Amino acid sequence: MTEAEKVRARRARDGSIGIIDTTFRDAQQCLWTTRMTAGMMWPMLDGMERAGFEMIDFMAPVQFDVCVRYLQENPWEKARLFKTKLVDTPLRSYCRSKSLIGFGVMPDDMVEMWIERLAANGFSVVGTLDALFDVDNMALSIRHGKKLGLHTVAALVFCQSPVHTDELYAATAKALVEKADVDGVMIKDSGGLLTPDRIRTLVPALKAVMGNRPLELHSHCNTGLAPLVYLEGAKLGVDQLHTSIAPLASGPAQPSIQNTMRNLTLSGLRANVDLATIAELSAYIEDLAAQEGFPLGQPMEYDVFTYKHQMPWGMANNWRSQLREQGLEHRYDEILEEIVQIRSELGWPIMVTPFSQIISVQAMLNVVSGERYRNVTDEIKRYALGHFGKLLAPVDPDILDRIVANGSPGIPIKPKPLEPARAALERAYPNLDDDERILRYMFAGSEVDRMNAAGALNVTATLGSPVEALLRGLQKRGTVRHFDMKYKQTHVAWRRH
């Protein structure tokens, strides 16, 4: 039975909402800068397996980047080893259009190689996104994923602009169904920009063109509206919600599974997740955060300016820190205002990787230099000339002239097709397997060598198991003086006296 068939069977059986967990990927990326090591995650795996998640959003290219460069962990080894524990819960990864690490576009054969390595290393679900909604770019990885037996999801990044209408989202979903037979569709609200009013029109527009494919909803709590948006989406027929486990939730991360479950239940809806197991995992995360000095997710205030600049909160926070180091923090709001203007001039690009970084750098250059577009980055020129894909709206003609005149003359006016790269990669590394070859392609210099030198993946737990964390948490509560433990397949039940 395919993943889509499982979703349909569940909805037909009891009408429940499926939960896709983001704790290991997006939640820790937003709150902990992706610094959870394999040893920190390993004690959670038994609980994650029995919690009842429909799938686990495990690793995207960002996690590969951090694993190799900072944690010195082989991401392929990590995926294979974790899959031995997460036997029945599908693991998910992503393909960012025709890019992986950085802002460059890859040849088609390297995109296909990436999908192949995901399938070979334990991933059974792949989400594909393109910030320009270029259907041909997305169809490449979707078709190859389906050929390999993966469940494919079209991740449509949400944005508020004059061109990002419900009609655009519906037309893109319809084209991906017709051209690539995608298995599911995801509303990917990376900036936390969805409102209850917009979700009430967007979900019906998508459901009308998707057939019986499942619809996912993924958002962030930047504006505080995501929990309500989730509830409204579930009422309208969203099949799967992306949540994380508090306290590694809220803030710039996803809504918590605990609050989402409560909201669903009080609204007459349901999700089949084991809250006792979630409590164990939550206690472990809280103790881990205390030990490592990691922040806990907290509700954020509503800020209308977010809907203007639309910069993802995690990036905004990092951006402010970088400006502080350069003595430019006092110009932070000025740069955000410049981002608003640049987006309108460049055809309303979505503030998601890579465009969020590209536009932010150009905004800083415009503000600091005192003359707009006097200095033009290579990436801005490539974007404006269509090297990343067909633009949704034209660039302002006067701005385009400045970009072309002041940008690098080495960037061709018309994009050229990329030559295949896989054969040359195999010749360059004849004694390596494809897992290491693609890492060598993604990471320059000695970064892979340093990762290899670190040795085998270390899964030694530094904190103990989630059960031990739960017991420590109970002991800290002044009202808990006695508790009973009943073991059944490693499940712990406790009652307060």
VMD Tcl script that draws the C-alpha trace (Angstrom):
set ca {
  {0.00 0.00 0.00}
  {1.41 3.41 -0.98}
  {1.66 6.30 1.48}
  {-1.22 8.07 -0.27}
  {-3.36 4.92 -0.05}
  {-2.58 4.68 3.68}
  {-3.76 8.24 4.18}
  {-6.98 7.60 2.29}
  {-7.61 4.39 4.23}
  {-7.12 6.17 7.56}
  {-9.45 9.03 6.66}
  {-12.08 6.57 5.44}
  {-11.73 4.45 8.59}
  {-11.94 7.08 11.33}
  {-11.62 10.52 9.74}
  {-8.47 11.32 11.71}
  {-5.77 13.83 10.80}
  {-2.28 12.48 10.09}
  {0.64 14.01 11.98}
  {4.02 14.54 10.30}
  {6.68 15.20 12.92}
  {9.30 17.92 12.26}
  {11.26 17.72 15.53}
  {14.44 16.28 14.00}
  {14.51 18.63 10.99}
  {12.71 21.95 10.87}
  {12.07 22.46 14.58}
  {15.68 22.01 15.61}
  {16.76 23.98 12.54}
  {14.63 26.94 13.65}
  {15.35 26.84 17.38}
  {18.69 25.04 17.80}
  {20.46 25.91 14.51}
  {20.44 22.20 13.60}
  {22.90 21.27 16.33}
  {21.24 18.07 17.56}
  {23.86 15.35 17.25}
  {23.11 11.71 16.53}
  {23.81 10.96 20.19}
  {21.17 13.47 21.27}
  {18.59 11.99 18.91}
  {19.32 8.31 19.42}
  {17.52 7.88 22.80}
  {14.34 9.32 21.25}
  {14.01 6.81 18.43}
  {12.01 4.11 20.23}
  {9.48 6.71 21.30}
  {9.37 8.36 17.89}
  {8.62 4.96 16.35}
  {5.70 4.16 18.63}
  {4.24 7.69 18.87}
  {2.00 7.17 15.86}
  {3.44 9.74 13.47}
  {2.45 9.29 9.84}
  {6.03 10.13 8.86}
  {9.10 11.87 10.25}
  {10.48 14.89 8.42}
  {14.08 13.89 9.00}
  {16.72 15.62 6.88}
  {16.92 18.18 4.09}
  {20.05 19.59 2.44}
  {20.53 21.98 5.39}
  {20.89 19.02 7.75}
  {23.41 17.43 5.39}
  {25.33 20.70 5.40}
  {25.49 20.91 9.20}
  {26.27 17.21 9.59}
  {29.28 17.41 7.30}
  {30.65 20.87 8.15}
  {29.94 21.26 11.84}
  {29.00 17.96 13.48}
  {31.38 15.78 11.44}
  {28.65 13.16 11.09}
  {28.14 11.21 7.88}
  {24.50 12.01 6.99}
  {24.08 8.85 4.93}
  {25.34 6.69 7.79}
  {23.00 8.57 10.12}
  {19.98 7.91 7.91}
  {20.77 4.21 7.51}
  {21.37 3.67 11.21}
  {18.28 5.57 12.33}
  {16.15 3.61 9.88}
  {17.03 0.42 11.79}
  {15.07 1.93 14.70}
  {12.39 3.76 12.71}
  {11.30 0.65 10.86}
  {7.62 1.39 10.29}
  {7.72 5.20 10.24}
  {8.63 6.66 6.83}
  {11.57 9.08 6.73}
  {11.33 12.19 4.60}
  {13.80 14.44 2.80}
  {13.63 17.23 0.22}
  {14.92 18.42 -3.11}
  {15.16 22.22 -3.47}
  {14.41 22.60 -7.18}
  {17.71 21.93 -8.95}
  {19.89 23.04 -6.05}
  {21.31 21.32 -3.00}
  {23.94 23.18 -0.99}
  {24.40 26.86 -1.81}
  {22.70 28.86 -4.52}
  {23.96 27.13 -7.66}
  {21.80 25.13 -10.05}
  {22.76 21.49 -10.64}
  {22.65 19.46 -13.84}
  {19.69 17.13 -14.19}
  {21.77 13.99 -13.71}
  {22.98 15.24 -10.31}
  {19.41 15.93 -9.19}
  {18.57 12.35 -10.14}
  {21.64 11.06 -8.30}
  {20.50 12.90 -5.14}
  {17.08 11.26 -5.32}
  {18.68 7.85 -5.88}
  {20.90 8.20 -2.80}
  {17.92 9.23 -0.68}
  {16.05 6.11 -1.77}
  {19.09 3.88 -1.18}
  {19.65 5.18 2.36}
  {16.26 4.71 3.98}
  {14.18 7.68 2.83}
  {10.81 6.74 1.38}
  {9.31 10.24 0.99}
  {10.73 13.20 -0.91}
  {9.27 16.70 -1.00}
  {10.16 18.95 -3.93}
  {9.94 22.74 -3.92}
  {10.76 25.51 -6.33}
  {10.52 29.12 -5.18}
  {9.52 30.21 -8.71}
  {6.87 27.46 -9.07}
  {8.75 26.22 -12.14}
  {6.84 23.01 -12.84}
  {9.53 21.59 -15.12}
  {12.18 22.02 -12.42}
  {9.97 20.23 -9.88}
  {8.82 17.51 -12.26}
  {12.38 16.24 -12.72}
  {12.81 15.03 -9.13}
  {9.16 13.98 -8.78}
  {9.29 11.70 -11.82}
  {12.60 10.19 -10.76}
  {11.36 9.69 -7.22}
  {8.26 7.88 -8.44}
  {10.43 5.71 -10.68}
  {12.33 4.62 -7.56}
  {9.16 3.94 -5.58}
  {9.25 7.04 -3.37}
  {6.18 8.91 -2.17}
  {6.51 12.32 -3.83}
  {5.15 15.60 -2.47}
  {4.95 18.94 -4.27}
  {5.81 21.57 -1.65}
  {4.18 24.84 -2.72}
  {5.82 27.64 -0.74}
  {3.30 30.16 0.53}
  {3.84 33.86 -0.06}
  {1.71 36.97 0.11}
  {2.05 39.09 -3.02}
  {-0.02 40.30 -5.97}
  {1.06 37.28 -8.02}
  {0.79 34.51 -5.40}
  {-2.94 34.02 -5.72}
  {-5.08 30.98 -4.98}
  {-5.35 30.57 -8.74}
  {-1.56 30.33 -9.07}
  {-1.35 27.67 -6.35}
  {-4.18 25.66 -7.86}
  {-2.76 25.89 -11.38}
  {0.68 24.76 -10.19}
  {-0.75 21.81 -8.27}
  {-2.89 20.84 -11.26}
  {0.11 20.98 -13.61}
  {2.20 18.79 -11.27}
  {-0.61 16.24 -11.07}
  {-0.98 16.15 -14.84}
  {2.70 16.34 -15.84}
  {4.36 14.36 -13.04}
  {1.53 12.43 -11.31}
  {2.76 13.78 -7.95}
  {1.48 11.75 -4.98}
  {0.64 14.61 -2.63}
  {0.67 18.37 -2.22}
  {2.00 20.42 0.67}
  {1.28 24.02 1.60}
  {4.72 25.04 2.86}
  {4.35 28.27 4.82}
  {8.04 28.83 5.56}
  {7.53 32.41 6.70}
  {4.54 31.77 8.97}
  {2.48 34.13 6.80}
  {-0.78 32.23 6.44}
  {-3.87 33.72 8.05}
  {-7.17 32.03 8.92}
  {-8.89 34.00 6.16}
  {-6.40 32.91 3.50}
  {-6.38 29.24 4.48}
  {-10.18 29.20 4.06}
  {-9.81 30.02 0.35}
  {-6.49 28.30 -0.39}
  {-7.40 24.81 0.83}
  {-10.61 24.51 -1.25}
  {-8.78 25.80 -4.33}
  {-6.12 23.09 -3.98}
  {-8.50 20.29 -3.05}
  {-10.53 21.01 -6.18}
  {-7.62 20.11 -8.48}
  {-5.81 17.37 -6.52}
  {-8.19 14.47 -6.87}
  {-7.86 12.10 -3.91}
  {-4.25 12.97 -3.18}
  {-3.44 13.99 0.40}
  {-2.95 17.67 1.25}
  {-0.38 18.63 3.90}
  {-0.12 21.87 5.86}
  {3.22 23.12 7.18}
  {3.62 26.46 8.94}
  {5.69 28.32 11.54}
  {4.59 30.25 14.61}
  {6.35 33.53 13.71}
  {3.13 35.55 13.84}
  {1.31 33.43 16.42}
  {-1.40 32.43 13.94}
  {-0.20 28.96 12.90}
  {-2.17 26.95 15.54}
  {-5.41 28.62 14.43}
  {-4.48 28.21 10.75}
  {-3.92 24.48 11.41}
  {-7.32 24.12 13.03}
  {-9.08 25.90 10.19}
  {-7.16 23.83 7.65}
  {-8.12 20.58 9.36}
  {-11.79 21.59 9.32}
  {-11.52 22.25 5.58}
  {-10.09 18.82 4.76}
  {-6.31 19.08 5.19}
  {-5.16 15.49 5.59}
  {-1.81 15.93 7.36}
  {-0.41 18.55 9.74}
  {3.29 19.22 10.41}
  {4.02 19.59 14.12}
  {6.97 19.27 16.49}
  {7.25 18.19 20.12}
  {7.19 20.94 22.75}
  {9.35 22.45 24.07}
  {11.09 22.12 20.67}
  {8.12 23.85 19.04}
  {6.48 27.28 18.73}
  {8.51 30.46 18.27}
  {9.90 30.26 14.73}
  {9.24 26.49 14.64}
  {6.04 24.54 14.01}
  {3.05 24.34 16.35}
  {3.43 21.75 19.09}
  {1.79 18.37 18.76}
  {0.49 18.74 22.32}
  {-1.45 21.95 21.63}
  {-2.50 20.78 18.18}
  {-3.98 17.58 19.62}
  {-5.88 19.56 22.25}
  {-7.27 21.98 19.66}
  {-8.33 19.15 17.37}
  {-10.04 17.23 20.19}
  {-11.93 20.29 21.48}
  {-13.11 20.94 17.92}
  {-14.46 17.44 17.39}
  {-11.49 16.29 15.30}
  {-8.88 13.70 16.09}
  {-5.34 12.50 15.41}
  {-4.00 9.07 16.37}
  {-0.93 10.05 18.37}
  {0.11 8.52 21.70}
  {0.29 11.46 24.11}
  {1.90 9.40 26.86}
  {4.82 8.70 24.57}
  {4.89 12.37 23.56}
  {5.18 13.26 27.26}
  {8.27 11.06 27.59}
  {9.88 12.63 24.55}
  {8.97 16.14 25.71}
  {10.59 15.60 29.11}
  {13.73 14.35 27.41}
  {13.88 17.40 25.12}
  {13.45 19.75 28.08}
  {16.33 18.12 29.96}
  {18.47 18.08 26.82}
  {17.86 21.80 26.30}
  {18.87 22.52 29.90}
  {22.02 20.45 29.57}
  {23.12 21.96 26.24}
  {21.92 25.51 26.80}
  {19.47 25.26 23.91}
  {16.51 27.72 23.88}
  {12.92 26.59 24.38}
  {10.17 27.57 21.98}
  {7.99 30.42 23.17}
  {4.92 32.12 21.68}
  {5.74 35.16 19.56}
  {3.89 38.45 19.29}
  {1.96 39.35 16.17}
  {3.96 41.74 13.99}
  {2.38 43.25 10.87}
  {5.82 44.20 9.50}
  {6.52 40.48 9.05}
  {3.98 40.48 6.21}
  {5.91 43.26 4.47}
  {9.49 42.00 4.44}
  {8.52 38.29 4.85}
  {12.02 37.29 5.94}
  {11.97 33.93 7.78}
  {12.40 34.58 11.50}
  {15.42 32.32 11.95}
  {17.23 34.06 9.12}
  {16.19 37.49 10.43}
  {17.70 36.67 13.80}
  {20.96 35.48 12.22}
  {20.99 38.48 9.91}
  {20.72 40.88 12.84}
  {23.66 39.14 14.54}
  {25.79 39.44 11.40}
  {24.96 43.14 11.07}
  {25.89 43.62 14.73}
  {29.31 42.09 14.08}
  {29.81 44.55 11.19}
  {28.63 47.54 13.23}
  {25.48 47.87 11.10}
  {22.75 46.71 13.47}
  {21.35 50.26 13.67}
  {20.43 49.93 9.96}
  {18.54 46.65 10.39}
  {15.02 48.09 9.94}
  {16.23 50.19 7.00}
  {17.50 47.03 5.32}
  {14.17 45.29 5.93}
  {12.38 48.22 4.28}
  {14.76 47.89 1.34}
  {13.85 44.19 1.08}
  {10.20 45.21 0.67}
  {11.09 47.48 -2.25}
  {13.43 44.99 -3.91}
  {10.76 42.28 -3.88}
  {8.29 44.55 -5.68}
  {10.94 45.49 -8.28}
  {12.07 41.91 -8.93}
  {8.67 40.34 -9.53}
  {7.80 39.30 -5.96}
  {10.29 36.47 -5.28}
  {9.45 34.38 -2.23}
  {11.64 34.95 0.81}
  {12.80 31.37 1.03}
  {16.20 29.80 0.32}
  {17.96 30.79 -1.88}
  {16.08 34.02 -2.61}
  {15.80 35.16 1.01}
  {19.60 35.21 1.29}
  {20.13 36.69 -2.18}
  {17.68 39.55 -1.67}
  {18.90 40.31 1.85}
  {22.49 40.71 0.68}
  {21.42 43.00 -2.16}
  {19.32 45.05 0.26}
  {22.32 45.53 2.53}
  {24.49 46.60 -0.43}
  {21.84 49.06 -1.59}
  {21.54 50.63 1.87}
  {25.21 50.72 2.78}
  {26.49 51.98 -0.60}
  {23.98 54.80 -0.72}
  {23.16 54.09 -4.36}
  {20.70 51.35 -5.20}
  {22.06 48.56 -7.43}
  {25.44 50.24 -7.84}
  {26.89 46.96 -6.63}
  {25.01 43.92 -7.93}
  {25.63 40.38 -6.71}
  {26.04 37.57 -9.22}
  {23.01 35.82 -7.76}
  {20.72 38.83 -8.26}
  {21.79 39.08 -11.89}
  {21.25 35.35 -12.43}
  {17.80 35.61 -10.87}
  {16.78 38.63 -12.94}
  {17.92 36.94 -16.18}
  {16.05 33.69 -15.47}
  {18.96 31.41 -14.60}
  {16.98 29.98 -11.66}
  {13.84 29.48 -13.75}
  {11.05 31.46 -15.38}
  {9.98 34.43 -13.24}
  {6.38 34.72 -12.07}
  {6.34 38.44 -12.83}
  {8.71 40.64 -14.86}
  {11.52 42.65 -13.32}
  {11.04 46.41 -13.42}
  {12.70 47.45 -16.74}
  {14.75 50.29 -15.23}
  {15.99 48.05 -12.43}
  {16.80 45.27 -14.92}
  {18.92 47.72 -16.92}
  {20.89 48.65 -13.79}
  {21.35 45.01 -12.82}
  {22.62 44.06 -16.28}
  {24.93 47.08 -16.49}
  {26.42 46.78 -13.00}
  {26.46 43.02 -12.63}
  {29.24 40.68 -13.65}
  {29.78 40.67 -17.44}
  {30.62 36.97 -17.15}
  {26.97 36.05 -16.56}
  {25.28 35.38 -19.94}
  {22.09 37.25 -20.79}
  {20.42 33.99 -21.76}
  {20.81 30.93 -19.52}
  {22.68 28.01 -21.05}
  {21.78 24.34 -20.48}
  {24.06 22.67 -17.94}
  {26.23 19.79 -19.08}
  {25.83 16.43 -17.28}
  {28.26 16.05 -14.38}
  {27.87 12.51 -13.10}
  {30.31 10.79 -15.48}
  {33.04 13.30 -14.66}
  {32.37 12.84 -10.94}
  {32.77 9.08 -11.28}
  {36.04 9.55 -13.14}
  {37.31 11.94 -10.48}
  {36.53 9.48 -7.66}
  {36.71 5.99 -9.18}
  {37.21 4.24 -5.84}
  {34.36 5.87 -3.92}
  {30.71 4.85 -3.71}
  {27.94 7.17 -4.88}
  {27.13 8.28 -1.33}
  {30.55 9.82 -0.88}
  {30.76 11.01 -4.47}
  {27.71 13.22 -4.13}
  {29.01 14.59 -0.83}
  {32.25 15.47 -2.62}
  {30.17 17.20 -5.29}
  {28.22 19.16 -2.67}
  {31.08 20.17 -0.38}
  {34.29 21.79 -1.52}
  {37.77 21.47 -0.09}
  {38.53 19.17 2.82}
  {35.14 19.20 4.55}
  {34.30 15.59 3.66}
  {37.83 14.55 4.66}
  {37.33 16.11 8.10}
  {34.00 14.31 8.44}
  {35.60 10.99 7.53}
  {38.48 11.60 9.94}
  {35.99 11.93 12.80}
  {35.27 8.22 12.47}
  {32.07 6.22 12.83}
  {28.83 7.87 13.90}
  {28.70 8.36 17.67}
  {25.28 7.59 19.12}
  {26.33 7.52 22.75}
  {23.55 9.16 24.73}
  {24.77 12.06 26.85}
  {21.53 12.46 28.79}
  {19.96 9.04 29.15}
  {16.68 7.79 27.76}
  {13.38 9.69 27.47}
  {12.01 7.46 30.27}
  {14.79 8.61 32.59}
  {14.14 12.21 31.58}
  {10.43 11.75 32.35}
  {11.20 10.43 35.82}
  {13.56 13.33 36.52}
  {10.86 15.74 35.43}
  {8.31 14.16 37.73}
  {10.69 14.32 40.66}
  {11.06 18.08 40.12}
  {7.32 18.63 40.53}
  {6.43 19.43 44.09}
  {3.00 17.81 43.76}
  {4.39 14.41 42.74}
  {5.33 12.34 45.79}
  {4.82 8.85 44.42}
  {4.55 7.24 41.00}
  {4.04 3.73 39.65}
  {5.72 2.40 36.53}
  {4.18 -0.24 34.27}
  {6.34 -1.48 31.43}
  {4.86 -2.84 28.24}
  {7.02 -2.82 25.13}
  {9.09 -0.01 26.68}
  {5.98 2.14 27.27}
  {5.84 3.91 30.63}
  {2.58 4.81 32.34}
  {2.50 6.93 35.47}
  {-0.15 8.37 37.74}
  {0.02 11.30 40.10}
  {-0.75 10.89 43.82}
}
mol new
graphics top color blue
foreach p $ca { graphics top sphere $p radius 0.5 }
foreach p [lrange $ca 0 end-1] q [lrange $ca 1 end] { graphics top cylinder $p $q radius 0.2 }
display resetview
